[in-house]
Amino acid sequence: MTFTVRNTGTGPIELPLGCGSLLPIDLVDDAGRSLSIEGADSCGFNCANGYAGQQRGACSDCGVDQTATVAPGATTTLSWNRLVYHDETVPAECSDSGLSSTCALGEVLTGTVWPAALSFCYDLPGVGCTKVPFMIDLSRDAMAIDVP
């Protein structure tokens, strides 16, 4: 799925991308719990790593977080594979390494429409960050998100 983020405001906005792969979109399930659409935990470790026998090692911060700046009237595109992630433990007997580990387990999001919010920051002194709510329509392959 592709999201086209349109800046309909009068000043530039910044989309926080973490270390480069984070999508600045939050989903909430029917129980009000946040679902992650990141492909891995903060160290880049997902369950494909764990079941392949890789052990979670020490990780370091990637440094300064990356952002995408969107000028007034401009757009940027974010791509999403329709997966959501939750914490999972890889049991020792299921890992090629014989040790247990924790990881981010991906599942395809099902349903039709999901409430979501796009996080963004105004690129102006003294103005902070906020979110704009929108609905994700899984019956579509692309949709636009307008940021005022």
C-alpha positions as CSV (number, residue, x, y, z in Angstrom):
1,M,0.0,0.0,0.0
2,T,1.2,3.5,-0.8
3,F,0.4,6.6,1.2
4,T,0.8,10.0,-0.5
5,V,1.4,12.6,2.2
6,R,0.3,16.1,1.0
7,N,1.3,19.2,2.9
8,T,-1.7,21.4,2.6
9,G,-0.4,23.9,5.1
10,T,1.6,27.1,4.7
11,G,4.9,25.9,6.3
12,P,7.1,22.9,5.9
13,I,6.5,19.7,7.9
14,E,8.8,16.9,8.9
15,L,8.0,13.2,9.0
16,P,10.0,11.3,11.7
17,L,11.6,8.2,10.1
18,G,13.7,7.0,13.0
19,C,16.8,5.3,11.6
20,G,15.3,5.4,8.1
21,S,12.8,2.6,8.0
22,L,10.2,3.7,10.5
23,L,6.9,4.7,9.1
24,P,5.4,7.6,11.1
25,I,1.9,5.9,11.2
26,D,0.2,4.4,14.2
27,L,-2.7,1.9,14.0
28,V,-5.1,1.1,16.8
29,D,-7.0,-2.2,17.1
30,D,-10.5,-2.7,18.3
31,A,-9.3,-3.1,21.9
32,G,-7.5,0.3,21.7
33,R,-4.0,-1.2,21.5
34,S,-1.4,0.3,19.3
35,L,-0.1,-1.9,16.5
36,S,3.4,-1.4,15.1
37,I,3.9,-1.3,11.4
38,E,7.7,-1.3,11.8
39,G,9.4,-4.4,10.4
40,A,11.7,-5.0,13.4
41,D,12.4,-3.8,16.9
42,S,14.7,-0.8,17.5
43,C,17.8,-3.0,16.8
44,G,16.5,-4.3,13.5
45,F,15.7,-7.7,14.9
46,N,12.6,-9.5,13.6
47,C,11.4,-13.1,14.0
48,A,12.8,-14.2,10.6
49,N,16.2,-13.5,12.3
50,G,15.3,-15.4,15.4
51,Y,13.9,-18.5,13.7
52,A,17.1,-18.6,11.5
53,G,19.1,-18.9,14.6
54,Q,20.5,-15.4,14.9
55,Q,20.8,-14.1,18.4
56,R,19.8,-10.7,19.4
57,G,23.1,-8.8,20.1
58,A,23.9,-5.4,21.4
59,C,22.8,-2.6,19.2
60,S,23.6,1.0,19.1
61,D,21.6,4.1,18.3
62,C,21.8,5.0,14.6
63,G,22.6,8.6,15.6
64,V,20.5,11.5,14.6
65,D,17.0,10.3,13.5
66,Q,16.1,10.8,9.9
67,T,13.2,12.9,8.7
68,A,11.5,13.6,5.4
69,T,10.7,17.3,4.9
70,V,7.6,18.2,2.9
71,A,7.3,21.7,1.6
72,P,3.9,23.5,1.5
73,G,2.0,22.2,-1.5
74,A,4.4,19.3,-2.0
75,T,3.9,15.5,-1.5
76,T,6.0,12.5,-0.4
77,T,5.3,8.8,-0.7
78,L,5.4,6.2,2.1
79,S,5.2,2.5,1.2
80,W,3.8,-0.2,3.6
81,N,3.6,-4.0,3.1
82,R,0.3,-4.3,5.1
83,L,2.1,-6.1,7.9
84,V,1.7,-5.3,11.6
85,Y,4.1,-6.5,14.3
86,H,3.9,-7.6,17.9
87,D,6.4,-8.9,20.4
88,E,7.1,-12.6,20.2
89,T,9.5,-15.1,21.9
90,V,11.3,-17.6,19.8
91,P,11.6,-20.7,21.9
92,A,15.0,-22.3,22.1
93,E,13.7,-25.5,20.5
94,C,12.6,-23.5,17.4
95,S,15.8,-21.6,16.9
96,D,18.7,-23.0,14.9
97,S,21.0,-21.6,17.6
98,G,19.2,-23.5,20.4
99,L,18.7,-20.3,22.4
100,S,15.5,-18.4,23.0
101,S,15.2,-14.8,21.9
102,T,12.6,-12.0,21.5
103,C,11.6,-10.6,18.2
104,A,9.0,-8.6,16.2
105,L,6.5,-11.0,14.6
106,G,4.8,-9.8,11.5
107,E,1.2,-10.6,10.5
108,V,-0.8,-9.4,7.5
109,L,-3.4,-6.9,8.7
110,T,-6.9,-8.0,7.9
111,G,-10.3,-6.3,7.9
112,T,-11.4,-3.4,5.8
113,V,-10.9,0.0,7.5
114,W,-8.6,0.8,10.4
115,P,-8.2,4.0,12.4
116,A,-4.7,5.4,12.1
117,A,-2.7,8.6,12.7
118,L,0.2,10.1,10.9
119,S,2.9,11.7,13.1
120,F,4.5,14.9,11.9
121,C,6.3,18.0,13.1
122,Y,6.0,21.5,12.0
123,D,9.4,22.8,10.8
124,L,9.0,26.1,12.6
125,P,10.6,27.5,15.8
126,G,8.5,27.0,18.9
127,V,6.0,24.7,17.1
128,G,6.0,21.0,18.1
129,C,4.9,17.7,16.8
130,T,1.4,16.3,16.5
131,K,-0.7,13.7,14.7
132,V,-3.4,13.8,12.1
133,P,-6.0,11.0,12.3
134,F,-7.1,9.2,9.1
135,M,-8.7,5.9,8.2
136,I,-6.7,3.2,6.3
137,D,-8.9,1.5,3.7
138,L,-7.3,-1.9,3.1
139,S,-9.5,-2.4,-0.1
140,R,-7.3,0.2,-1.8
141,D,-3.7,0.0,-2.9
142,A,-3.0,3.8,-2.5
143,M,-4.4,6.6,-0.5
144,A,-3.7,10.3,0.3
145,I,-3.2,11.8,3.7
146,D,-3.6,15.6,3.9
147,V,-1.6,17.4,6.6
148,P,-2.9,20.9,7.4
